[in-house]
Amino acid sequence: MNGSVTISHDELQAWLVDRIAFYLDRPPENIDPTVELARYGIDSVYAISIISDIEDHLQVEVDVAEARKRETVTALTDYLLELTG
């Protein structure tokens, strides 16, 4: 874990929405952070790719099983902030 990474909830959530939109080939404004990711069709392949991006971006190791329990972007953002805090 790298303690030098500081990112706000809003910044991290916006970044996650952008990454998810990229993988789904949709505009970011069409991704609601409070909607379950499964409703957007995020499957295990997308999830692994997104988690890899998160690890690179935040310089933390993410527990895939724990991350998958977070069903919305908002919940995932909260979990990631716990890891970086």
C-alpha positions in Angstrom: 0.0 0.0 0.0 1.3 3.4 -0.9 0.4 6.1 1.6 1.3 8.9 -0.8 -1.8 8.4 -2.9 -4.6 10.8 -1.8 -7.7 10.9 -3.8 -11.2 12.2 -3.0 -14.3 10.1 -3.1 -15.6 12.2 -6.0 -12.4 12.0 -8.0 -12.1 8.2 -7.5 -15.8 7.7 -8.3 -15.5 9.8 -11.5 -12.4 7.8 -12.5 -14.2 4.5 -11.9 -17.2 5.6 -13.9 -14.8 6.6 -16.8 -13.1 3.2 -16.7 -16.4 1.3 -16.6 -17.8 3.4 -19.5 -14.6 2.7 -21.5 -15.1 -1.1 -21.1 -18.8 -0.9 -21.9 -18.3 1.5 -24.8 -20.8 3.9 -23.3 -20.6 7.6 -22.4 -19.7 8.1 -18.7 -22.8 10.2 -18.1 -24.9 7.0 -18.9 -23.3 5.2 -15.9 -25.2 5.8 -12.6 -22.8 5.1 -9.7 -25.8 3.9 -7.6 -27.0 1.2 -10.0 -25.7 -2.3 -9.6 -22.8 -3.0 -12.0 -24.4 -6.3 -13.0 -27.2 -4.3 -14.6 -24.7 -2.8 -17.0 -23.4 -6.2 -18.0 -20.1 -6.1 -16.0 -18.9 -9.7 -16.2 -15.9 -11.4 -14.6 -13.6 -10.5 -17.6 -14.6 -6.8 -17.3 -14.3 -6.9 -13.5 -10.7 -8.3 -13.6 -9.7 -5.7 -16.2 -11.2 -2.9 -14.1 -9.5 -4.2 -10.9 -6.2 -4.3 -12.7 -6.7 -0.7 -13.8 -7.6 0.2 -10.2 -4.4 -1.5 -8.8 -2.3 0.4 -11.4 -4.0 3.7 -10.7 -4.0 3.6 -6.9 -0.9 1.4 -6.4 -2.8 -0.9 -4.0 -3.5 -4.6 -4.1 -7.3 -5.3 -4.4 -8.9 -8.4 -3.1 -11.0 -9.5 -6.2 -13.6 -11.4 -4.1 -14.0 -8.4 -1.8 -14.3 -5.9 -4.7 -16.9 -8.1 -6.4 -19.1 -7.9 -3.3 -19.4 -4.2 -3.9 -22.3 -4.0 -6.3 -22.3 -0.3 -7.2 -19.6 2.2 -8.2 -20.4 4.1 -5.0 -19.8 1.0 -2.8 -16.7 0.1 -4.7 -15.4 3.6 -4.3 -15.9 3.4 -0.5 -14.1 0.1 -0.4 -11.1 1.4 -2.4 -10.9 4.5 -0.2 -10.6 2.2 2.8 -7.7 0.4 1.1 -5.8 3.6 0.3 -6.6 5.3 3.7 
